[in-house]
Amino acid sequence: MRYDLIVLGAGAAGLMAAAQLPRKRILVVEHNVRPAAKIEISGGGRCNITNRHLSVGEYLGDPDFIRTVLARFDNDDLLRFLNRHGLEPVVRKKDQFFCQESSRELVDLFLKASEHADFSYETNIVSAGKSEDGFVVETSRGRFFGRHLLVATGGLSYASIGATGIGYDIAESFGHTVVPPRPALVGLTLQPEEGWMKSLSGLSMPVEISVGRRRFSDEMLFAHRGISGPAVLDASLFWNRGKITIDFLPGVKLRTLLKHPKRTAVSQIPLPRRFVQAFFDTQNLPNVPYAAMTEKQKQRLSYLKSYAFAPAGTFGYTKAEVTKGGVATDMIDPETMQSRLVEGLFFAGEVVDVTGRLGGYNFQWAFSSAVVAAKSI
Ligand SMILES: Cc1cc2nc3c(=O)[nH]c(=O)nc-3n(C[C@H](O)[C@H](O)[C@H](O)COP(=O)(O)OP(=O)(O)OC[C@H]3O[C@@H](n4cnc5c(N)ncnc54)[C@H](O)[C@@H]3O)c2cc1C
């Protein structure tokens, strides 16, 4: 049989696209036994679907491209779509919308909304090419033919639940450029000089991290392998190489804080004692009042407000929530998500070179780009 549309990948983007096209003959190809493995495990099992505040600034990628796509299907449109299908997401943390009880609610919604489509599970996509009047997809279960092709195979993060780079291969085989993929929303590993932070494994505290001109205020977790937690994950999206700066005392002025002339600096710093001790040790600072410190010591103490260092790398794809990079957007039309090189070829979701911050922005992107593609198919 020849389909109107073959969707590659039964993840967030693929399912949303199928759900939008009830009158089309659709085949969704997926190598897992079930759809939407990432929706299931996301947001601590409750899936952070979207965010009350949606703006281009929450994304890494071409702002004009992203703006055009989001304007066609934004967070309000998504919530209306979910409500229409009986799902009422709730705001839990910092304006983030989650499923009420379990991510399963969202997966079930999509399965119901795409009942008209054929699903080929346990089917590994091998390649895709042009046929006479559309596309041919080579899989472990043979060839499928479709008039349109939507590549929604996601990124490289979490191979353990199905991620592969097949979408990039297919895009390149059609002449598209792929911006080199990298792990993102991921913990950062440390150089040996930053070993003192590893000794604080398990400790979490609010910080402000600067990467270039961007600042991220949230919790940071000291981990065995390096640093993690929401502030670090967000920062990792914009970090490639080079230094980041951590303010361990956001919103506090050191001089005001340490004004007591007789009390030691250590006793006046409102941070976990373990941290303060490790910091003083690594900076070779004496346990004396601030006023009794030499100018050099005061300078070293000021690193509490601006600790600059170059992370060694990231925790990698096994821990990364997303993959940045992907199919370059210059050869995709943001009004349709159609390739500018091959008619009938569409892209949606994480496979594209658009990546969001923590907070529901990646599912919103997957859904927005899928709806834009579906509307023009
Ligand atoms: C642990 C974790 C938690 C997350 N939490 C959140 C969150 O709360 N909020 C948020 O916005 N984002 C979250 N994300 C990111 C979000 O899950 C992704 O950005 C989103 O799923 C991307 O959707 P997609 O449809 O593009 O790709 P995916 O959902 O990854 O779907 C791609 C599909 O293609 C299939 N596939 C891949 N290769 C092949 C092949 N060769 N043959 C056949 N099938 C193939 C995969 O099995 C998969 O089903 C999280 C990610 C992880 C890993």
The ligand as a Gaussian input file, in Angstrom:
#p B3LYP/6-31G(d) Opt

LIG

0 1
 C       15.045000      11.785000      30.693000
 C       14.427000      12.839000      29.820000
 C       13.487000      13.700000      30.350000
 C       12.934000      14.715000      29.553000
 N       11.997000      15.525000      30.092000
 C       11.455000      16.506000      29.338000
 C       10.413000      17.316000      29.854000
 O        9.919000      17.104000      30.975000
 N        9.941000      18.331000      29.067000
 C       10.417000      18.555000      27.787000
 O        9.969000      19.489000      27.115000
 N       11.357000      17.749000      27.256000
 C       11.858000      16.728000      27.993000
 N       12.799000      15.904000      27.444000
 C       13.152000      16.096000      26.012000
 C       12.041000      15.495000      25.127000
 O       11.779000      14.177000      25.554000
 C       12.458000      15.476000      23.655000
 O       12.912000      16.750000      23.262000
 C       11.276000      15.066000      22.773000
 O       10.881000      13.761000      23.100000
 C       11.659000      15.134000      21.296000
 O       10.583000      14.626000      20.538000
 P       10.834000      13.955000      19.113000
 O        9.516000      13.417000      18.674000
 O       11.562000      14.874000      18.256000
 O       11.835000      12.759000      19.425000
 P       11.574000      11.465000      20.312000
 O       10.494000      11.703000      21.289000
 O       12.902000      11.056000      20.803000
 O       11.026000      10.391000      19.260000
 C       11.825000       9.827000      18.259000
 C       11.333000       8.420000      17.984000
 O       12.049000       7.885000      16.874000
 C       12.384000       6.537000      17.155000
 N       13.548000       6.123000      16.364000
 C       14.798000       6.654000      16.413000
 N       15.616000       6.016000      15.557000
 C       14.870000       5.053000      14.936000
 C       15.140000       4.052000      13.950000
 N       16.365000       3.911000      13.403000
 N       14.138000       3.245000      13.565000
 C       12.889000       3.371000      14.104000
 N       12.577000       4.292000      15.035000
 C       13.555000       5.129000      15.464000
 C       12.667000       6.541000      18.655000
 O       12.576000       5.249000      19.216000
 C       11.601000       7.490000      19.168000
 O       10.404000       6.821000      19.514000
 C       13.342000      14.858000      28.196000
 C       14.265000      13.962000      27.661000
 C       14.789000      12.951000      28.447000
 C       15.777000      11.989000      27.826000

